[in-house]
């Protein structure tokens, strides 16, 4: 099916433009347009962080909800019935070619609940769409390796608009927020951990990732949070996505999957400790982490899960683990990380790769399907965008998605910060509760840096 003439697009036109620091340009774009994105890489590892991309005012917006697809296109809105909304997206994908990165295509998020379209699992629909993508047919690419900045277009050339924005200086505003409390009390979360441990002891699963969240009322400039987050916690996957009333701001350390020139890769992260106050303390904590049998067993389990996931869509014998159990450090925590790769089997594409790994085992558990069912019963509320994926499906066949963690997910005047901990048989409930707090710390610190709270007697315009 191809109802929007995507196959008629020309090859990308690439023009070098005056370099401007990506975020400075994005501030002008964000203030000018209702929908925009910035996918920014901020890490010294150029293998993970070679490119940053941004775009604005998409050609269309595609949303999936239970049973139908909703498309906003050229000022109108259409609905299409569908059993599996991801099949609708195939008209926007091509077999992976030789070009690198993003050259125009779909940018957006996939909610955790969308796992029910990839596997036989009964998950309750959330109040967010199952996915929401903008079709961006032009944008700006920053090559951090060469220092080159380029405008890429597949249809209409909007470089004059970009050139005008390049001359603007847009200050960042101020964010005001008020906490509405946590999703689960400490006592409730500890009880959830104990129940998960009982399920593990009974042999139902080996691990489940249980999360907690803090809800906020928000007003002011959401981009102030992103500006603070990129200073507090620079990561290979920084993003700010705005599609109408929904915005996702994040600094994810973890790739879900990347497809480029038929190569597939993923970087499972499992095993967490706080950062030390000195380099010596950092090393001591890392050594303790790498000698913790519980953490090592958990990590091995998730590496095996990643190998199995990639094996479902890779050529026989191509799945490898070129990097195993190394320490990766971020602003507030350090993790154990591994690298799993494969080569995409003939007839498979980026959507197949996405379906094979979604959602990540590091935010669900193992075995994945049963762990997700237990998470659904214990948490009792949809995760929506949290623990799903955010990234792009490029029209050249490439894809790159981060796991939506270390993020603020906002709709209208409300936002949520959510984080989870992997529960295994040897888990200490109090320690898992603290791990959730540690993982949310970078976003919470960024909130404090971006603005301040407001009192309950201050006027507030609610979402409804």
VOGU-3710 file (C-alpha; in Angstrom, 3 decimals, decimal comma):
1> xxxxxxxxxx> 0,000/0,000/0,000  1,246/3,468/-0,878  -1,401/6,134/-0,490  0,819/9,168/-0,121  3,150/8,987/-3,128  6,281/8,325/-1,114  7,881/6,339/-3,944  7,731/9,468/-6,102  10,143/11,405/-3,906  13,404/12,544/-5,446
11> xxxxxxxxxx> 16,808/11,550/-4,130  17,987/13,678/-1,204  19,469/17,070/-2,051  22,255/17,967/0,357  23,546/21,520/0,794  26,200/22,685/3,216  25,068/25,532/5,438  26,687/27,867/7,906  27,491/25,925/11,058  25,617/26,849/14,178
21> xxxxxxxxxx> 25,658/24,912/17,437  22,727/22,442/17,073  20,809/23,441/20,163  21,081/27,176/19,429  19,431/26,625/16,042  16,840/24,288/17,499  15,716/26,916/20,015  14,636/29,091/17,079  12,931/26,155/15,335  11,121/25,090/18,519
31> xxxxxxxxxx> 9,705/28,546/19,135  8,560/28,888/15,507  6,763/25,588/14,797  4,116/23,410/16,490  5,974/20,180/15,696  9,726/19,660/15,649  12,473/17,305/16,750  16,090/17,335/17,816  17,986/14,037/17,964  21,332/15,034/19,382
41> xxxxxxxxxx> 24,379/12,923/20,176  26,639/14,165/22,948  29,371/11,648/23,662  33,028/11,243/22,750  32,408/7,825/21,160  31,896/8,782/17,494  30,583/5,297/16,731  27,565/6,046/18,880  27,494/9,809/18,501  28,511/10,741/14,977
51> xxxxxxxxxx> 25,363/12,564/13,842  22,722/14,910/15,189  19,498/15,623/13,280  16,693/18,141/13,547  13,516/18,849/11,625  10,330/20,898/11,744  6,737/21,053/10,468  6,343/17,491/9,143  4,573/16,631/5,907  2,150/14,493/7,930
61> xxxxxxxxxx> 1,644/13,084/11,418  0,699/9,418/11,819  -0,824/8,088/15,053  -1,801/4,540/15,892  -4,563/3,706/18,322  -6,330/0,411/18,924  -7,874/-0,667/15,639  -7,077/2,339/13,469  -4,475/4,720/12,096  -5,025/8,475/12,189
71> xxxxxxxxxx> -3,206/10,613/9,616  -2,989/14,402/9,565  -2,052/15,359/6,010  -2,283/18,640/4,078  -4,740/20,177/6,519  -7,086/17,194/6,700  -7,416/14,180/8,954  -8,098/10,631/7,750  -8,567/7,333/9,562  -7,673/3,853/8,327
81> xxxxxxxxxx> -8,790/0,599/9,952  -5,932/-1,773/10,687  -5,209/-4,884/12,723  -1,489/-4,119/12,919  -0,618/-0,423/12,569  3,059/-1,165/11,957  2,188/-2,714/8,579  0,868/0,708/7,567  4,387/2,101/8,067  5,975/-0,195/5,483
91> xxxxxxxxxx> 5,109/2,229/2,698  7,600/4,628/4,302  10,498/2,152/4,400  12,872/0,814/1,775  15,466/-1,975/1,870  18,586/-0,814/3,703  21,077/0,781/1,316  24,604/2,114/1,480  23,851/5,641/2,731  24,421/6,477/6,377
101> xxxxxxxxxx> 22,159/7,978/9,001  18,873/9,784/8,424  17,956/11,320/5,055  14,297/12,086/5,740  11,489/9,841/6,935  9,575/9,047/10,114  10,653/10,497/13,463  8,684/9,801/16,603  8,034/7,466/19,516  6,576/4,026/20,120
111> xxxxxxxxxx> 4,718/3,405/23,368  5,553/0,408/25,531  1,967/-0,853/25,093  2,637/-1,328/21,353  4,444/-4,576/22,214  1,064/-6,276/21,815  1,412/-5,866/18,032  4,762/-7,679/17,934  4,041/-10,600/20,279  1,032/-12,484/21,605
121> xxxxxxxxxx> 0,620/-10,526/24,808  -2,393/-8,900/26,384  -1,427/-5,338/27,342  -4,009/-2,673/28,132  -3,996/0,243/25,662  -2,537/3,437/27,106  -3,844/6,998/26,892  -0,954/7,848/24,557  -1,059/6,629/20,945  0,623/3,271/20,353
131> xxxxxxxxxx> 2,984/5,240/18,160  3,176/8,756/16,827  5,476/9,732/13,961  5,988/12,839/11,905  7,024/12,402/8,271  9,885/14,854/7,851  11,015/15,326/4,238  13,765/17,776/5,034  15,996/18,626/7,952  19,446/19,498/9,185
141> xxxxxxxxxx> 22,262/17,025/9,791  25,358/17,675/11,917  28,363/15,407/11,378  30,312/15,591/14,641  33,243/13,718/13,132  33,853/16,230/10,314  32,206/19,323/11,824  29,991/19,619/8,729  26,449/20,995/8,870  24,080/20,204/5,966
151> xxxxxxxxxx> 20,497/20,862/4,921  18,856/17,787/3,355  15,596/17,887/1,382  13,536/15,269/-0,457  10,716/17,465/-1,696  10,213/21,177/-1,015  13,384/23,170/-0,413  12,867/25,227/2,752  16,450/26,388/3,111  15,388/30,085/2,993
161> xxxxxxxxxx> 13,376/29,503/6,198  16,388/27,871/7,835  18,663/30,664/6,692  16,359/33,175/8,354  16,393/31,195/11,601  20,192/30,942/11,511  20,319/34,703/11,964  18,052/34,673/15,005  19,050/34,504/18,660  16,336/32,843/20,745
171> xxxxxxxxxx> 16,734/32,880/24,526  15,586/29,887/26,561  12,601/30,537/28,790  11,886/29,345/32,310  10,180/26,130/33,437  7,884/26,056/36,452  6,683/22,788/37,923  4,808/21,293/40,853  5,090/17,679/42,000  1,830/15,750/42,172
181> xxxxxxxxxx> 3,430/12,815/44,000  4,737/9,411/43,050  2,840/6,680/41,254  3,650/4,170/44,021  4,495/4,828/47,650  7,729/3,366/49,008  5,747/0,722/50,889  3,753/-0,233/47,784  6,877/-0,480/45,611  8,676/-2,674/48,135
191> xxxxxxxxxx> 5,626/-4,934/48,189  5,693/-5,158/44,381  9,336/-6,228/44,522  8,544/-8,948/47,033  5,706/-10,260/44,878  7,971/-10,298/41,810  10,572/-12,240/43,815  7,893/-14,785/44,719  7,034/-15,220/41,008  10,739/-15,733/40,301
201> xxxxxxxxxx> 11,062/-18,282/43,110  8,083/-20,172/41,654  9,908/-20,401/38,313  7,591/-18,182/36,251  10,371/-15,755/35,218  14,018/-14,976/35,875  13,677/-11,185/36,024  11,106/-8,367/35,872  11,779/-4,635/35,628  9,433/-2,729/37,955
211> xxxxxxxxxx> 9,144/1,028/37,619  7,959/3,989/39,645  7,132/7,512/38,517  6,687/11,073/39,717  3,984/13,236/38,117  4,202/17,005/37,643  2,153/19,943/36,621  4,133/22,078/34,220  4,081/25,519/32,728  6,578/27,663/30,924
221> xxxxxxxxxx> 9,298/26,609/28,519  9,732/22,802/28,268  12,893/23,313/26,252  14,555/24,726/29,383  14,528/21,172/30,763  16,314/19,868/27,679  18,919/22,625/27,869  19,617/21,698/31,491  19,611/17,958/30,764  22,225/18,242/28,038
231> xxxxxxxxxx> 24,504/19,936/30,576  23,725/17,642/33,498  23,690/14,305/31,670  25,150/14,394/28,126  24,430/11,057/26,452  24,614/9,393/23,038  20,829/9,721/22,753  19,601/13,202/23,606  16,190/14,132/22,231  13,432/16,678/22,319
241> xxxxxxxxxx> 10,360/15,703/20,329  7,307/17,934/20,045  4,249/16,684/18,152  1,457/19,106/18,970  0,500/18,837/22,652  2,855/15,919/23,387  6,534/16,451/24,155  9,263/14,012/25,161  12,546/15,289/26,534  15,282/12,833/27,333
251> xxxxxxxxxx> 18,874/11,773/27,731  18,868/8,026/27,169  22,060/6,036/27,649  20,740/3,000/25,808  20,215/2,130/22,176  17,282/-0,160/21,469  18,339/-0,997/17,911  20,181/0,518/14,977  20,012/-0,682/11,351  22,475/0,653/8,798
261> xxxxxxxxxx> 23,603/-1,039/5,569  21,919/-4,314/6,674  23,929/-4,313/9,931  21,899/-4,533/13,164  23,193/-3,656/16,601  21,987/-3,157/20,139  23,713/-2,229/23,409  22,051/-3,888/26,421  22,710/-2,072/29,688  22,110/-3,829/33,007
271> xxxxxxxxxx> 23,892/-3,334/36,304  23,884/0,101/37,920  25,765/1,946/40,617  26,007/5,666/41,520  29,034/7,661/40,406  31,842/8,190/42,897  32,878/11,601/44,168  36,477/11,072/43,010  38,088/9,050/40,178  39,429/6,597/42,749
281> xxxxxxxxxx> 35,968/6,102/44,263  34,519/5,727/40,749  36,944/2,881/40,038  36,266/1,233/43,393  32,499/1,299/42,803  32,938/-0,031/39,241  35,104/-2,904/40,510  32,471/-3,734/43,125  29,765/-3,671/40,412  31,761/-6,032/38,179
291> xxxxxxxxxx> 32,207/-8,490/41,062  28,527/-8,502/42,094  27,196/-11,944/41,156  23,597/-10,750/41,101  24,395/-7,903/38,675  26,557/-10,123/36,461  23,890/-12,820/36,266  21,272/-10,215/35,371  23,493/-8,727/32,665  24,332/-12,122/31,151
301> xxxxxxxxxx> 20,641/-12,978/31,030  19,876/-9,777/29,089  22,796/-10,232/26,700  21,486/-13,723/25,924  18,025/-12,231/25,365  19,477/-9,628/22,958  21,368/-12,359/21,070  18,155/-14,366/20,789  16,177/-11,309/19,615  18,699/-10,429/16,896
311> xxxxxxxxxx> 18,986/-14,097/15,929  15,319/-14,049/14,882  16,020/-11,663/11,993  19,769/-12,098/11,318  21,615/-14,271/8,825  22,674/-17,545/10,396  25,993/-17,296/12,219  26,252/-13,476/12,111  25,166/-12,643/15,676  28,221/-11,614/17,694
321> xxxxxxxxxx> 29,099/-9,883/20,970  32,106/-7,680/20,119  31,997/-5,847/23,450  31,077/-7,616/26,687  30,543/-6,265/30,193  32,355/-2,942/30,006  31,660/0,032/32,266  29,922/3,064/30,751  29,714/6,193/32,943  27,131/8,967/32,920
331> xxxxxxxxxx> 26,592/11,994/35,146  24,915/10,286/38,112  25,262/6,545/37,466  27,571/3,983/35,872  26,394/0,854/34,091  27,604/-2,466/32,729  27,230/-2,420/28,934  27,609/-4,978/26,144  27,394/-4,711/22,338  25,451/-7,279/20,284
341> xxxxxxxxxx> 25,464/-7,238/16,457  24,063/-9,186/13,489  23,413/-8,897/9,758  19,821/-8,489/8,594  18,451/-11,554/6,805  17,306/-11,244/3,191  13,723/-10,030/2,999  13,875/-8,349/6,411  13,843/-4,595/6,996  14,168/-2,060/9,802
351> xxxxxxxxxx> 10,588/-2,659/10,967  11,345/-6,370/11,364  14,436/-5,504/13,406  12,388/-3,150/15,586  9,724/-5,781/16,157  12,308/-8,423/17,083  13,793/-6,406/19,954  10,795/-4,392/21,181  10,531/-3,681/24,022  14,061/-4,013/25,339
361> xxxxxxxxxx> 14,695/-6,784/27,809  16,402/-4,209/30,023  13,031/-2,509/30,669  10,849/-5,644/30,698  12,618/-8,807/31,870  13,105/-12,443/30,927  11,434/-14,426/29,577  10,131/-11,239/28,041  6,447/-11,996/27,424  5,709/-13,512/30,823
371> xxxxxxxxxx> 7,726/-10,771/32,541  5,613/-8,138/30,784  2,411/-9,851/31,888  3,603/-9,810/35,498  4,657/-6,149/35,193  1,182/-5,342/33,850  -0,463/-7,032/36,832  1,827/-5,410/39,434  2,124/-1,869/38,081  -1,522/-1,800/37,012
381> xxxxxxxxxx> -1,250/1,335/34,831  -0,041/1,753/31,224  3,547/2,893/30,832  2,709/4,849/27,660  5,904/6,290/26,125  8,152/5,233/29,030  10,243/2,109/28,251  9,174/2,253/24,605  11,404/3,696/21,902  12,154/7,066/20,302
391> xxxxxxxxxx> 14,032/7,613/17,063  13,708/7,384/13,289  12,802/5,126/10,390  14,653/6,704/7,478  13,451/6,469/3,894  16,872/5,033/2,961  16,124/1,922/5,034  18,141/2,918/8,100  16,734/3,116/11,621  18,033/4,221/14,993
401> xxxxxxxxxx> 15,996/4,055/18,204  16,819/4,756/21,818  14,944/3,257/24,742  12,748/5,992/26,213  14,296/6,236/29,671  15,852/9,152/31,623  13,034/11,230/30,152  10,184/13,583/30,893  7,038/12,589/28,978  4,557/15,449/28,845
411> xxxxxxxxxx> 1,093/16,065/27,456  -0,516/19,446/27,806  0,198/20,750/31,294  1,225/17,398/32,812  4,502/15,509/32,798  5,902/12,259/34,183  9,417/11,052/35,044  9,611/7,274/35,316  12,426/4,811/36,073  12,726/1,101/36,796
421> xxxxxxxxxx> 14,918/-1,511/38,463  15,542/-5,096/37,426  14,185/-7,535/40,007  15,796/-10,972/40,330  15,650/-13,647/43,034  18,487/-12,075/45,054  17,098/-8,530/44,899  16,958/-6,469/48,086  13,693/-4,474/47,840  15,058/-1,305/49,469
431> xxxxxxxxxx> 18,048/-1,326/47,143  15,813/-1,622/44,067  13,705/1,297/45,306  16,869/3,407/45,602  18,009/2,315/42,126  14,803/3,763/40,646  15,579/7,052/42,375  19,192/7,030/41,157  18,129/6,451/37,552  15,686/9,368/37,690
441> xxxxxxxxxx> 18,205/11,673/39,359  19,642/13,260/36,175  16,192/14,385/35,013  15,201/15,548/38,507  18,406/17,589/38,866  17,791/19,076/35,423  14,281/20,109/36,505  15,785/22,029/39,420  18,318/23,681/37,120  15,726/24,573/34,468
451> xxxxxxxxxx> 13,317/26,352/36,775  11,573/26,168/40,100  8,374/25,036/41,717  5,193/27,057/41,997  2,826/27,185/44,935  -0,595/25,598/44,909  -2,298/28,992/45,245  -0,706/30,286/42,047  -3,095/30,333/39,052  -2,746/27,224/36,914
461> xxxx> -4,388/26,276/33,634  -5,062/22,543/33,694  -5,111/20,256/30,667  -8,839/19,699/30,855
//
